[in-house]
Amino acid sequence: MRVFRLDSAACLAALTLLLGACAQAPVKPASPAQAAATARTQIDYEGRFAIKYNDQNGAERNAYGNFTWHQEGETVSVELKSPLGQTLAVIESAPASATLEMPNRAPQTAPKVDDLMHDALGFALPVSNLRYWLEPAPAPGSKATTDTDPSNGRIKELKQDGWTVDYYEYAADNSVKRMNLVRTEPPIAIRIVLDH
C-alpha cells in the first residue's frame, strides 16, 4: 500500500487554491455567467486534488488528497484530507479574516486567505479567481480569453492572470467535473476533480 504524505506547505497550497475568493467581496460580474456564479449563496463541493509545484527552495513537490468545501455567501470552510481520510487541515475564511488549523499546530490567522497563504508558502495562487473558474466563468476585474466548444457552448479553455484553465469534463447538468490549472512562472500545475 502506498501512503501519500502532505507537508504543511502542500496542505496550505491546496486549501487556499480551493477557497476561491472567500476573503474578498466579489466584484460586480460583467456577464450573465458571472452573475450566475455570484448569485449562488450556498455551494457545497466534494472532490480530489493533485498539485505539482516548486517549494521555496526550488525543490519539486507533489501533493494529493480529498477535500470538502462549504460556502455560504462569502464565508467558506474547506477541509483537506489525506487519500486515507485523515483530516490534514481545516480553513475558515470570511471577508475580514482567515484561519488555518492543522493537527498538532497552533492555528494561524490573517486578514485574507491570500496573506495567510503567502506568509506560509512565499508564493500566491489564484485565490480570488477560482470561485468563478469553478462555475465556469472568467473572474471579473481583469482581461480573460475563453475557447468554447461550438457543439455545446461549454468553455474548454480559459486564460486569465497568467493561468491557463483547461476544462476536461462536465457533468450532465453542465457543472464542472474535471479541470486543470497551469502557470509557468512560478511553475505550478493543479488537477481538480469535483464529485459534487
Backbone as numpy.savetxt, mean C-alpha at the origin, in Angstrom:
# Nx Ny Nz CAx CAy CAz Cx Cy Cz
9.84 -27.62 5.54 9.00 -26.45 5.54 9.88 -25.22 5.54
9.57 -24.26 4.67 10.34 -23.03 4.57 9.64 -21.95 5.37
10.37 -21.29 6.25 9.81 -20.22 7.06 10.39 -18.90 6.58
9.50 -17.93 6.33 9.94 -16.62 5.90 10.08 -15.73 7.12
11.12 -14.93 7.14 11.35 -14.01 8.24 11.25 -12.59 7.73
10.47 -11.77 8.41 10.34 -10.37 8.05 11.07 -9.53 9.09
12.01 -8.71 8.66 12.64 -7.82 9.62 11.75 -6.60 9.82
12.07 -5.77 10.81 11.21 -4.64 11.14 11.10 -3.66 9.98
12.16 -3.48 9.21 12.09 -2.57 8.07 11.12 -3.10 7.02
11.16 -4.39 6.76 10.24 -4.98 5.79 8.81 -4.88 6.26
8.58 -5.13 7.56 7.22 -4.99 8.13 6.70 -3.60 7.91
7.51 -2.61 8.25 7.06 -1.23 8.13 6.86 -0.85 6.68
7.74 -1.32 5.79 7.56 -1.01 4.37 6.24 -1.56 3.87
5.93 -2.79 4.22 4.68 -3.39 3.78 3.48 -2.67 4.37
3.53 -2.39 5.65 2.40 -1.72 6.30 2.13 -0.37 5.70
3.16 0.43 5.55 2.93 1.78 5.07 2.50 1.79 3.62
2.99 0.86 2.84 2.52 0.77 1.47 1.05 0.46 1.43
0.60 -0.41 2.30 -0.79 -0.84 2.29 -1.76 0.18 2.86
-1.26 1.19 3.50 -2.14 2.14 4.17 -2.85 3.09 3.23
-2.30 3.38 2.08 -2.92 4.39 1.25 -2.69 5.77 1.83
-3.63 6.65 1.64 -3.46 8.04 2.09 -4.17 8.27 3.40
-3.96 7.39 4.34 -4.69 7.45 5.59 -4.32 8.62 6.45
-3.13 9.10 6.34 -2.68 10.15 7.23 -2.99 11.54 6.71
-3.55 11.63 5.52 -3.84 12.92 4.95 -5.26 12.92 4.42
-5.92 14.05 4.51 -7.24 14.17 3.91 -7.07 14.12 2.40
-7.94 13.38 1.70 -7.77 13.28 0.25 -8.05 14.61 -0.44
-7.30 14.85 -1.52 -7.54 16.02 -2.35 -8.77 15.73 -3.19
-9.54 16.76 -3.51 -10.75 16.55 -4.31 -10.40 15.88 -5.63
-11.04 14.74 -5.95 -10.72 14.02 -7.17 -11.10 14.79 -8.43
-10.41 14.47 -9.51 -10.65 15.16 -10.77 -11.50 14.35 -11.74
-11.82 13.10 -11.40 -12.57 12.27 -12.33 -13.64 11.48 -11.59
-14.64 10.94 -12.32 -15.65 10.11 -11.67 -15.07 8.89 -10.97
-14.02 8.28 -11.56 -13.41 7.12 -10.92 -12.79 7.50 -9.59
-12.13 8.66 -9.55 -11.54 9.12 -8.31 -12.63 9.50 -7.31
-13.73 10.06 -7.79 -14.84 10.40 -6.89 -15.39 9.14 -6.25
-15.49 8.06 -7.02 -15.96 6.78 -6.47 -14.98 6.27 -5.42
-13.67 6.48 -5.67 -12.66 6.01 -4.72 -12.79 6.72 -3.38
-13.04 8.02 -3.40 -13.13 8.75 -2.15 -14.51 8.62 -1.52
-15.53 8.23 -2.30 -16.88 8.13 -1.76 -17.05 6.92 -0.84
-16.22 5.91 -1.00 -16.31 4.73 -0.16 -15.83 5.07 1.24
-16.72 4.99 2.21 -16.33 5.37 3.57 -15.80 4.19 4.37
-16.15 2.98 3.97 -15.63 1.81 4.67 -15.09 0.82 3.65
-13.84 0.41 3.85 -13.19 -0.52 2.94 -12.49 -1.59 3.77
-12.70 -2.84 3.42 -12.00 -3.94 4.06 -11.33 -4.78 2.99
-10.06 -5.04 3.18 -9.31 -5.88 2.27 -8.60 -6.97 3.08
-8.42 -8.10 2.45 -7.50 -9.13 2.92 -6.66 -9.50 1.73
-5.40 -9.79 1.95 -4.56 -10.14 0.82 -3.18 -10.58 1.22
-2.34 -10.67 0.20 -0.95 -11.10 0.36 -0.04 -10.10 -0.32
1.20 -10.05 0.14 2.15 -9.12 -0.44 3.52 -9.78 -0.56
4.31 -9.25 -1.48 5.73 -9.60 -1.61 6.45 -8.32 -1.99
7.52 -8.02 -1.27 8.28 -6.80 -1.52 9.75 -7.17 -1.76
10.33 -6.56 -2.78 11.76 -6.69 -3.05 12.32 -5.27 -3.07
13.28 -5.00 -2.20 13.81 -3.65 -2.08 15.25 -3.70 -1.58
15.92 -2.56 -1.65 17.26 -2.42 -1.08 17.14 -1.68 0.24
17.75 -2.24 1.30 17.68 -1.59 2.60 18.62 -0.38 2.65
18.71 0.26 3.83 19.52 1.46 3.97 20.99 1.22 3.72
21.43 -0.03 3.79 22.84 -0.37 3.51 23.06 -0.83 2.07
22.00 -0.83 1.26 22.11 -1.24 -0.13 21.95 -2.72 -0.36
21.69 -3.49 0.72 21.50 -4.94 0.56 20.09 -5.23 0.07
19.98 -6.18 -0.86 18.66 -6.55 -1.38 17.90 -7.36 -0.34
16.64 -7.00 -0.15 15.78 -7.67 0.83 14.49 -8.11 0.16
13.92 -9.18 0.71 12.62 -9.68 0.28 11.74 -9.87 1.50
10.47 -9.57 1.36 9.52 -9.76 2.45 8.22 -10.33 1.87
7.61 -11.26 2.59 6.37 -11.90 2.16 5.42 -11.96 3.34
4.14 -12.00 3.07 3.19 -12.17 4.16 1.77 -11.91 3.72
0.91 -11.81 4.73 -0.52 -11.57 4.54 -0.88 -10.29 5.27
-1.99 -9.68 4.87 -2.42 -8.48 5.57 -3.94 -8.41 5.61
-4.44 -7.68 6.60 -5.84 -7.27 6.64 -5.84 -5.76 6.77
-6.79 -5.13 6.11 -6.89 -3.67 6.09 -8.33 -3.31 6.38
-8.55 -2.47 7.38 -9.89 -1.94 7.66 -9.80 -0.42 7.62
-10.57 0.18 6.74 -10.56 1.64 6.59 -11.97 2.15 6.82
-12.10 3.11 7.70 -13.37 3.78 7.94 -13.11 5.26 7.85
-13.63 5.88 6.78 -13.30 7.28 6.52 -11.81 7.41 6.27
-11.15 8.26 7.05 -9.71 8.46 6.89 -8.90 7.72 7.95
-9.56 6.88 8.74 -8.87 6.10 9.76 -8.68 4.68 9.25
-7.45 4.18 9.37 -7.12 2.86 8.84 -6.38 2.04 9.89
-6.70 0.76 9.92 -5.98 -0.20 10.74 -5.51 -1.32 9.83
-4.21 -1.60 9.85 -3.64 -2.66 9.03 -2.87 -3.61 9.93
-3.15 -4.90 9.76 -2.41 -5.93 10.49 -1.59 -6.72 9.48
-0.31 -6.85 9.76 0.60 -7.59 8.90 0.95 -8.90 9.58
0.81 -10.01 8.84 1.05 -11.34 9.41 2.08 -12.09 8.59
2.77 -13.01 9.27 3.70 -13.90 8.58 2.90 -14.88 7.73
3.54 -15.59 6.80 2.82 -16.59 6.02 2.18 -17.68 6.89
2.67 -17.84 8.13 2.11 -18.85 9.04 1.02 -18.27 9.95
0.70 -16.97 9.80 -0.39 -16.37 10.55 -0.01 -15.62 11.80
1.27 -15.52 12.13 1.71 -14.79 13.32 1.63 -13.29 13.04
1.04 -12.53 13.97 0.97 -11.08 13.82 2.37 -10.49 13.96
2.79 -9.76 12.94 4.11 -9.15 12.93 4.06 -7.67 13.29
2.97 -7.02 12.91 2.85 -5.59 13.19 1.41 -5.15 12.97
1.05 -4.10 13.71 -0.25 -3.46 13.55 -0.01 -1.97 13.47
-0.63 -1.33 12.49 -0.51 0.12 12.39 -1.89 0.74 12.38
-2.03 1.79 13.15 -3.27 2.57 13.20 -2.92 3.94 12.66
-3.75 4.45 11.75 -3.47 5.74 11.16 -4.74 6.57 11.07
-4.61 7.82 11.47 -5.69 8.79 11.37 -5.09 10.05 10.75
-5.91 11.04 10.39 -5.35 12.23 9.74 -4.25 12.93 10.53
-4.28 12.88 11.87 -3.31 13.63 12.66 -2.24 12.77 13.33
-2.32 11.44 13.20 -1.32 10.61 13.90 -1.27 9.21 13.30
-0.15 8.54 13.55 0.03 7.15 13.14 0.80 6.43 14.24
0.43 5.18 14.50 1.09 4.37 15.52 1.43 3.02 14.93
2.65 2.56 15.18 3.11 1.24 14.75 3.43 0.42 15.99
2.84 -0.78 16.06 3.12 -1.71 17.15 3.66 -3.00 16.58
4.79 -3.46 17.15 5.38 -4.73 16.75 5.69 -5.52 18.02
5.64 -6.84 17.96 5.89 -7.65 19.15 7.24 -7.31 19.80
7.23 -7.24 21.13 8.43 -7.03 21.94 9.14 -5.71 21.67
8.40 -4.70 21.19 8.97 -3.38 20.95 7.99 -2.33 21.45
8.53 -1.21 21.85 7.67 -0.09 22.26 6.97 0.47 21.01
5.71 0.89 21.15 5.02 1.49 20.00 5.75 2.73 19.48
5.72 2.91 18.17 6.30 4.09 17.54 5.17 4.97 17.05
5.32 6.28 17.20 4.28 7.20 16.74 4.90 8.32 15.92
4.09 8.91 15.06 4.48 10.06 14.25 3.20 10.76 13.80
3.30 12.03 13.41 2.11 12.73 12.95 1.51 12.14 11.67
2.36 11.57 10.81 1.90 11.02 9.53 2.53 9.66 9.30
1.83 8.83 8.54 2.37 7.52 8.16 3.68 7.70 7.40
3.72 8.69 6.51 4.94 8.94 5.73 6.13 9.18 6.64
5.93 10.00 7.69 7.02 10.31 8.61 7.47 9.07 9.37
6.50 8.29 9.82 6.81 7.07 10.57 7.66 6.13 9.73
7.26 5.95 8.48 8.00 5.08 7.57 9.38 5.62 7.26
9.48 6.91 6.95 10.76 7.49 6.59 11.74 7.43 7.76
11.26 7.70 8.96 12.14 7.66 10.14 12.67 6.25 10.38
11.84 5.23 10.12 12.26 3.86 10.38 13.09 3.26 9.24
12.79 3.65 8.00 13.42 3.02 6.84 14.42 3.89 6.10
14.22 5.20 6.14 15.10 6.09 5.39 14.68 6.29 3.95
13.54 5.75 3.54 13.00 6.01 2.21 11.49 6.01 2.29
10.85 6.54 1.26 9.39 6.66 1.28 8.76 5.84 0.17
7.56 5.39 0.43 6.74 4.65 -0.53 5.55 5.52 -0.93
4.78 5.14 -1.94 3.69 6.00 -2.43 2.45 5.94 -1.54
2.63 6.27 -0.27 1.56 6.14 0.70 0.31 6.92 0.28
0.49 8.16 -0.13 -0.67 8.99 -0.42 -1.40 8.58 -1.70
-0.77 7.80 -2.55 -1.40 7.40 -3.81 -2.09 6.05 -3.76
-1.66 5.16 -2.89 -2.11 3.77 -2.96 -3.60 3.60 -2.77
-4.23 4.39 -1.91 -5.67 4.20 -1.71 -6.44 4.41 -3.01
-5.92 5.27 -3.89 -6.57 5.48 -5.20 -6.19 4.36 -6.17
-4.91 3.99 -6.16 -4.45 2.96 -7.09 -5.15 1.63 -6.86
-5.55 1.35 -5.62 -6.28 0.11 -5.33 -7.68 0.10 -5.92
-8.23 1.25 -6.28 -9.62 1.33 -6.72 -9.92 0.76 -8.11
-9.25 0.88 -9.17 -8.04 1.62 -9.50 -8.38 2.97 -10.13
-7.60 3.97 -9.77 -7.73 5.31 -10.33 -6.44 6.06 -10.06
-6.11 7.04 -10.91 -4.96 7.89 -10.60 -5.24 8.69 -9.34
-4.22 8.96 -8.57 -4.37 9.82 -7.40 -4.47 11.27 -7.85
-5.28 12.06 -7.17 -5.37 13.47 -7.54 -4.11 14.22 -7.12
-3.86 15.35 -7.76 -2.78 16.22 -7.33 -1.49 16.13 -8.12
-1.33 15.12 -8.99 -0.14 15.05 -9.83 -0.49 14.37 -11.15
0.36 14.60 -12.14 0.12 14.07 -13.48 0.24 12.55 -13.49
-0.67 11.90 -14.22 -0.65 10.45 -14.35 -1.02 10.08 -15.78
-0.49 8.95 -16.23 -0.91 8.40 -17.52 -1.45 7.00 -17.28
-2.46 6.64 -18.05 -3.04 5.31 -17.93 -3.15 4.67 -19.30
-3.07 3.35 -19.31 -3.28 2.55 -20.51 -4.43 1.60 -20.18
-5.50 1.69 -20.94 -6.67 0.86 -20.65 -6.84 -0.23 -21.69
-7.49 -1.29 -21.29 -7.82 -2.39 -22.19 -9.04 -1.98 -22.99
-8.93 -1.87 -24.31 -10.06 -1.40 -25.11 -11.26 -2.36 -25.07
-11.04 -3.61 -24.75 -12.15 -4.56 -24.75 -13.06 -4.42 -23.53
-12.52 -3.90 -22.41 -13.37 -3.80 -21.22 -13.24 -2.47 -20.47
-12.34 -1.59 -20.91 -12.17 -0.28 -20.29 -11.42 -0.28 -18.98
-10.91 -1.43 -18.56 -10.16 -1.50 -17.30 -8.74 -0.97 -17.49
-8.21 -0.35 -16.44 -6.84 0.14 -16.49 -5.89 -1.06 -16.46
-4.95 -1.08 -17.42 -3.91 -2.11 -17.45 -2.63 -1.61 -16.79
-2.32 -0.33 -17.02 -1.10 0.24 -16.48 -1.34 1.70 -16.12
-0.76 2.10 -15.01 -0.86 3.47 -14.54 0.55 3.93 -14.17
0.94 5.13 -14.62 2.24 5.69 -14.26 2.01 7.02 -13.57
2.61 7.14 -12.37 2.43 8.37 -11.61 3.55 8.51 -10.58
4.08 9.71 -10.47 5.09 10.05 -9.45 6.27 9.08 -9.43
6.71 8.63 -10.60 7.87 7.74 -10.69 7.56 6.27 -10.51
6.30 5.94 -10.28 5.88 4.54 -10.10 5.16 4.05 -11.34
5.33 2.77 -11.64 4.54 2.08 -12.66 3.71 1.02 -11.95
2.40 1.12 -12.12 1.47 0.17 -11.50 0.85 -0.65 -12.62
1.08 -1.96 -12.58 0.50 -2.87 -13.56 -0.62 -3.66 -12.90
-1.79 -3.64 -13.54 -2.94 -4.39 -13.04 -3.05 -5.68 -13.85
-2.83 -6.81 -13.17 -2.77 -8.09 -13.87 -4.06 -8.88 -13.80
-4.90 -8.61 -12.82 -6.12 -9.40 -12.70 -7.20 -8.61 -11.98
-8.42 -8.74 -12.48 -9.59 -8.13 -11.87 -10.59 -9.21 -11.49
-11.40 -8.93 -10.48 -12.50 -9.82 -10.11 -13.69 -9.54 -11.01
-14.72 -10.37 -10.91 -15.92 -10.21 -11.74 -16.60 -8.86 -11.51
-16.47 -8.31 -10.29 -17.10 -7.01 -10.00 -16.20 -5.83 -10.37
-15.13 -6.07 -11.14 -14.18 -5.07 -11.60 -13.25 -4.54 -10.51
-13.24 -5.15 -9.34 -12.28 -4.77 -8.31 -10.93 -5.41 -8.63
-9.87 -4.79 -8.16 -8.52 -5.27 -8.43 -8.26 -6.55 -7.64
-7.69 -7.55 -8.30 -7.28 -8.80 -7.65 -5.77 -8.89 -7.49
-5.03 -8.44 -8.53 -3.57 -8.60 -8.51 -2.93 -7.41 -9.20
-1.93 -6.81 -8.52 -1.24 -5.65 -9.08 0.22 -5.66 -8.66
1.06 -5.08 -9.50 2.48 -4.92 -9.21 2.82 -3.44 -9.26
3.67 -2.99 -8.35 4.15 -1.62 -8.32 5.66 -1.65 -8.41
6.24 -0.83 -9.29 7.69 -0.83 -9.50 8.18 0.61 -9.57
9.31 0.84 -8.92 10.01 2.12 -9.03 11.48 1.80 -9.21
12.14 2.52 -10.12 13.55 2.22 -10.38 14.50 2.95 -9.45
14.10 4.13 -8.93 15.01 4.89 -8.07 14.28 5.49 -6.89
14.54 5.04 -5.68 15.33 3.86 -5.34 14.59 2.59 -5.77
15.33 1.52 -6.08 14.68 0.32 -6.62 13.79 -0.38 -5.59
12.56 -0.63 -6.00 11.63 -1.37 -5.16 10.55 -1.97 -6.05
10.13 -3.18 -5.74 9.06 -3.85 -6.48 8.13 -4.49 -5.47
6.83 -4.28 -5.66 5.83 -4.80 -4.72 4.75 -5.53 -5.51
4.43 -6.73 -5.05 3.29 -7.47 -5.60 2.21 -7.50 -4.54
0.97 -7.21 -4.94 -0.16 -7.26 -4.02 -1.24 -8.13 -4.65
-1.73 -9.09 -3.87 -2.87 -9.90 -4.29 -3.98 -9.66 -3.27
-5.12 -9.18 -3.76 -6.25 -8.89 -2.89 -7.25 -10.04 -2.94
-7.55 -10.60 -1.77 -8.53 -11.68 -1.69 -9.92 -11.13 -1.35
-9.98 -9.87 -0.97 -11.20 -9.19 -0.55 -11.86 -10.02 0.51
